[in-house]
Amino acid sequence: MKNKKMKIARVEMDLSQEQLAKVVGVTRQTIGMIETGNYNPSLKLCNAICKALNKTLDEIFWES
C-alpha cells in the first residue's frame, strides 16, 4: 500500500526524499520505496521519520 500520508507530510515540510533520507540515516531509494509501498520500514525507522516530519506514528503509518 502506498504511503501517501508520508509523502504529503514530507512535501508540506518542503523536504525532498534525499533530504529526509539524510535526516533519518537511510538512502533516498529507501524513502521512495516506503512511499510507493515497496518497503516495510522497521519501527525504529518509522519513529525517526515521524520525528523528522513532526507527526505521530498514527498520523503517518496507521491505515484508515
C-alpha contacts under 8 A as a table, 3 or more apart, distances in Angstrom:
res1	aa1	res2	aa2	distance
1	M	36	T	7.19
1	M	37	G	4.78
1	M	38	N	7.92
2	K	34	I	7.51
2	K	35	E	5.62
2	K	36	T	4.60
2	K	37	G	4.29
2	K	38	N	7.96
3	N	6	M	5.55
3	N	7	K	6.68
3	N	34	I	6.69
3	N	35	E	4.62
3	N	36	T	6.29
3	N	37	G	6.16
3	N	60	I	7.74
3	N	61	F	7.43
4	K	7	K	5.09
4	K	8	I	6.06
4	K	35	E	6.47
5	K	8	I	5.13
5	K	9	A	6.09
5	K	59	E	7.49
5	K	60	I	5.46
5	K	61	F	7.70
6	M	9	A	5.15
6	M	10	R	6.09
6	M	35	E	6.64
6	M	60	I	5.44
6	M	61	F	7.67
7	K	10	R	5.05
7	K	11	V	6.15
7	K	35	E	6.21
8	I	11	V	5.16
8	I	12	E	6.05
9	A	12	E	5.05
9	A	13	M	6.29
9	A	53	L	6.38
9	A	60	I	8.00
10	R	13	M	5.19
10	R	14	D	6.38
10	R	15	L	5.47
10	R	16	S	7.20
10	R	17	Q	7.80
10	R	20	L	7.55
10	R	53	L	6.42
11	V	14	D	4.80
11	V	15	L	5.74
11	V	16	S	7.20
12	E	15	L	7.66
13	M	53	L	6.87
15	L	18	E	7.90
15	L	19	Q	5.76
15	L	20	L	6.16
16	S	19	Q	5.10
16	S	20	L	6.29
17	Q	20	L	5.26
17	Q	21	A	6.00
17	Q	28	R	5.47
17	Q	31	I	6.04
17	Q	32	G	6.75
18	E	21	A	5.02
18	E	22	K	6.21
18	E	27	T	7.14
18	E	28	R	4.67
18	E	31	I	7.92
19	Q	22	K	5.20
19	Q	23	V	6.40
19	Q	28	R	7.97
20	L	23	V	5.13
20	L	24	V	6.34
20	L	28	R	7.79
20	L	31	I	7.63
20	L	49	I	7.69
20	L	52	A	7.39
21	A	24	V	5.32
21	A	25	G	5.77
21	A	26	V	4.95
21	A	27	T	5.39
21	A	28	R	5.27
21	A	30	T	7.61
21	A	31	I	6.22
22	K	25	G	5.11
22	K	26	V	6.29
22	K	27	T	7.12
22	K	28	R	7.85
23	V	52	A	7.04
24	V	45	L	7.22
24	V	48	A	5.69
24	V	49	I	6.28
24	V	52	A	7.31
26	V	30	T	6.43
26	V	31	I	7.55
27	T	30	T	5.27
27	T	31	I	6.82
28	R	31	I	5.23
28	R	32	G	6.25
29	Q	32	G	4.97
29	Q	33	M	6.07
30	T	33	M	5.08
30	T	34	I	6.20
30	T	39	Y	7.28
31	I	34	I	5.17
31	I	35	E	6.27
32	G	35	E	5.15
32	G	36	T	6.24
33	M	36	T	5.10
33	M	37	G	5.98
33	M	38	N	4.87
33	M	39	Y	5.26
34	I	37	G	5.09
34	I	38	N	5.92
34	I	39	Y	4.89
34	I	40	N	6.50
34	I	41	P	6.99
35	E	38	N	7.70
36	T	39	Y	7.89
37	G	40	N	7.31
41	P	45	L	5.94
41	P	46	C	6.24
42	S	45	L	5.19
42	S	46	C	6.18
43	L	46	C	4.91
43	L	47	N	6.12
44	K	47	N	5.21
44	K	48	A	6.32
45	L	48	A	5.00
45	L	49	I	6.13
46	C	49	I	5.17
46	C	50	C	6.16
46	C	57	L	7.06
46	C	61	F	7.82
47	N	50	C	5.12
47	N	51	K	6.11
47	N	57	L	6.83
48	A	51	K	5.13
48	A	52	A	6.18
49	I	52	A	5.12
49	I	53	L	6.16
50	C	53	L	5.08
50	C	54	N	5.81
50	C	55	K	4.90
50	C	56	T	5.69
50	C	57	L	6.19
50	C	60	I	7.05
51	K	54	N	5.06
51	K	55	K	6.37
51	K	56	T	7.59
52	A	55	K	7.89
55	K	59	E	6.10
55	K	60	I	6.79
56	T	59	E	5.16
56	T	60	I	6.53
57	L	60	I	5.41
57	L	61	F	5.51
57	L	62	W	6.86
58	D	61	F	5.54
58	D	62	W	4.66
59	E	62	W	6.37
